[in-house]
Amino acid sequence: MSVESSETTAQGLILSDAAAAKVKSLLEQQGEEGLQLRVAVQPGGCSGLRYQLFFDDRSMDGDIVSDFNGVSVVTDRMSAPYLTGATIDFVDTIEKQGFTIDNPNATGSCACGDSFN
C-alpha cells in the first residue's frame, strides 16, 4: 500500500509536511515511547468550539488514526466530523510561530483563531 502525500489526502484530517516535521521533533524531545498527536474538538472558546492538540499515549474506542511521514495523528470519533478536510500546518515567521488549523467546516471563528463554530 502506497502512502499518499499529506497534501493530497482528500478526507479526514490533513497534517502538512511542515507540521509533521515539527511534531516529530517535539516527540523526540519528549523522549517517551508510544506518544501520538491527538487532535480534538471541545466545547468552549469565544465561538463555541475550540481545538485541542496534545500528545497522548491513550487509545480510545473509535479513535481514527492517520500516519503522516511517520507521525501518528489520532482523532476521537466525536471530533472527527468537525475536522474532516481540516489542514494542520506549522508556521514559523517573524510575525507568528505555531500550529495553524484551516478548517473548511468552520462557519465562523474568533480573533484568537483557537475557536470556531
N, C-alpha and C positions, 0 to 999 in steps of 0.2 A: 504494500500500500504506500503510495507516494504522499508526501505531506505537502499541502498547498502552501503557497506564500501567505503569510499572515495578512498581507494587504488585500488579497483577493477572496478571502473567505466570505461567502455570501450570507451566511446566517450565524446566529449565535454571537457571542462577544468576540471582538477582534482586539488583539494586542499587537501594536506596531512593533517593528523590529527594534526601534529605539527604546520603547518601553520594556520589551523583553530583555534587552541587554541590561537596562538599569535594574530590573527585578532580579536578574541573575546575579548581578554584582551585590545587591543588598542581601540576597540569600546567602552568598558566600561569606559576607561579613557576619551574618548571624551565626554561621557555623553549626547549625542544627540540622540533623537529617530529617527528611520527611515533611519539610515545610512546603506549603503551596501558597500562591497568592489567592486569597478569597475576595471576591467582589460581590457585594451585597447591596440591596436597596432597603433602607429602613425609613419608617415614618419620622418626620422631623424636618428641621431646616425651615427657612422662611417661605419656601414654595410648597411644602407638604411632604416631599420625599428627599432623602439625601443618600449620597453614595458612601459606601464604606469599603476601603481597600486595606487589607491586613494579612499578615502571614498566619497560617493556621495549619495545624497538624491533624485536625479532626476530619472525619469523613461522616457526612450526614446522609440519611436515606434520601434518595432523589437528587443528589448532587450531580451537576453536569461538569465534567472535567474536560478541558481542552489543553492541548500542548502547543506552545509557540516557541520554537527554537530551543527546546529542552526545558522550558518553564511551564509548570503545571498551573493552570488557572481554573479555579473552582467557583461555581455559582450555585446557590441553592435553588430549588425548584420554584420557590415563591418569587425570587428576584429575577429569574431568567426571562420572563416575558417583558419586563421593563428594560432589559439590557440587550435584546435581540438586535443585532446590527450596530450596536454601540462600539465605538473605537476608543481604546485607551492608548494614549500617546504619552511620551515624556518629552518635555521641552526644557531646554537649558539655554536661556538667552540672558542678556543683561537686564531685561525687564522682569523676567519670571523664570523660576525653576520649579519643576514639579510635574506630577501626572495630571493630564487633562482627559476629560471624557466628552466625546462628541456623540450625543445620543439622539438618533432620529425619532425616538419615541417621546421625547420631552416636548410638551406643548408650550412650556414656558420655564424660565429659570430666574434666579435672583442674581443680584450683582456679585455676590461672593463666588458664584459658579459651583458651589458644592451641593446645591439642592435644586430640585426641578418638580414639575407637575405634568 
